[in-house]
Amino acid sequence: MNNGHSIQVTLPFASDSLLIAIADEYGTPLYVHDENSYRRYGREALAAPNAFGLSVRYAMKANSHRAILSIFDSMGIGIDASSGYEVRRALAAGIAPDRIKLTSQQVLPAGILKELVELGVVFNATSLLQLRRFAELFPGNACPLSVRINPGLGSGHNNRTNTAGRGASFGIWKDYLPEVLNIANQSSLTISRLHSHVGSGSDWRVWQKAARMTLDIARDMPDVRTVNLGGGYRIDRMTPENSMDFQTAFSPVKEAFEEFAAETGRELLLEIEPGSYLAANSCILLSRINDIVDTGVDGYRFLKLDASMTELLRPMIYGDRHSIRLLARKDAATTSYVVVGMCCESGDLFTPKQGNPEEIDTVLLPEAETGDFVAVMGAGAYSAAMSVKNYNSRPACAEVMILSDGSHRLITRAQDVEEIWSRELQLWNQTDNCSHRTPDKLMPG
Ligand SMILES: Cc1ncc(COP(=O)(O)O)c(C=O)c1O
């Protein structure tokens, strides 16, 4: 089967010649980001239909680069951080603490939790233990408190990105609401925000249903003023036009908020926290063909890119396809290629069968030669942030941002290879009896 395109896919924000000029200047592999594109997706999210007000956070786990955080911050978009480390990173990028919400799977040490909450970070308790820890530190809380629940229904673009329902450990299971309220009562806590995030790349009809289930839970939580419906809004990396439409998907949810207000007299603020939607299609992974091999007349032709699973892991772990374009070659796509990376892993594959990382598939591209440039689209979310950096001791690559005025700037320098082992300590020193086993002796030559 061939999931390829009969003509070459078009680039989302740059011309072939601009990308080649940038690649010539900084080398490959290289992430090339586009400021205008981040802003466009940010504006779309900010325009989502809502009943009584909307706030948008960026789920920084998708791509935590400070340049991207700054772009969204300048648009009034807050931050959803998924670990204490991400909070530190956002603070280091200049984000104000009260613009950050922490939704962590980890029960943080009390000292760290205290410090972050006292700074102004909004805490989202995702388990009963996390809630109890907060209650011990801040009885009668004067600071905002949010609770993440698992409403009982989840949906992701695959099972590994489904984060709700009985099979998911994220959030407090819906039936434990009485215990949540009990803890809150005992420590005079005010829970002002209710949160659910049911998966990434979710079916938006399931998400709409989960939104109603979340609102049902908010009925029994009289202090809740904000309902956060998480992220997960589907963005198509092959055909961006097929992505979820905010206007269509949010209109029924707006109605649900209005019905809730009519019944309860409470006009809830809607909060959302997309990651993928805001970032995925605003970055291209640029690479060069390092080698071309084949497995005979009945086999496959392989393009070996100088980019690998170390820069983009999604095809390998999810079987997700990303659009691929051969730069500066005529538009007719004539040859079927399997596109692979440089790592010593047969799974280091950019063209798996959609949804099945175990099976190879092909893409139709013009006839290619070694040294040609290849653009892999949709590399903004869960790419640099979720790679297996440094596997095969490959240094992390550089990143460039095309700015709104059309100029471009280096935003991450390439890693020097020595940085990979610079934190390692010697096991044996030079005077050790076992000198024949010293690393020096193990070096070739
Ligand atoms: C709590 C939470 N919010 C938001 C997101 C963002 O999801 P996505 O990048 O699919 O929009 C995630 C992703 O896992 C998450 O765990």
The ligand as a Tripos MOL2 file, in Angstrom:
@<TRIPOS>MOLECULE
LIG
   16    16     1     0     0
SMALL
NO_CHARGES

@<TRIPOS>ATOM
      1 C1         -2.8570   17.8840   31.1160 C.3       1 LIG1
      2 C2         -2.5880   18.0930   29.6720 C.ar      1 LIG1
      3 N1         -3.0420   19.1920   29.0730 N.ar      1 LIG1
      4 C3         -2.8060   19.4400   27.7690 C.ar      1 LIG1
      5 C4         -2.1020   18.5540   26.9940 C.ar      1 LIG1
      6 C5         -1.8580   18.8910   25.5510 C.3       1 LIG1
      7 O1         -2.3180   17.9350   24.6820 O.3       1 LIG1
      8 P1         -2.1720   18.1860   23.1220 P.3       1 LIG1
      9 O2         -0.7430   18.4700   22.8580 O.co2     1 LIG1
     10 O3         -2.6430   16.9470   22.4900 O.co2     1 LIG1
     11 O4         -3.0300   19.3680   22.8020 O.co2     1 LIG1
     12 C6         -1.6180   17.3820   27.5690 C.ar      1 LIG1
     13 C7         -0.8730   16.3990   26.7580 C.2       1 LIG1
     14 O5         -0.6100   15.3070   27.0860 O.2       1 LIG1
     15 C8         -1.8610   17.1450   28.9460 C.ar      1 LIG1
     16 O6         -1.4080   16.0390   29.5400 O.3       1 LIG1
@<TRIPOS>BOND
     1     1     2 1
     2     2     3 ar
     3     2    15 ar
     4     3     4 ar
     5     4     5 ar
     6     5     6 1
     7     5    12 ar
     8     6     7 1
     9     7     8 1
    10     8     9 2
    11     8    10 1
    12     8    11 1
    13    12    13 1
    14    12    15 ar
    15    13    14 2
    16    15    16 1
@<TRIPOS>SUBSTRUCTURE
     1 LIG1         1 GROUP 0 **** ****
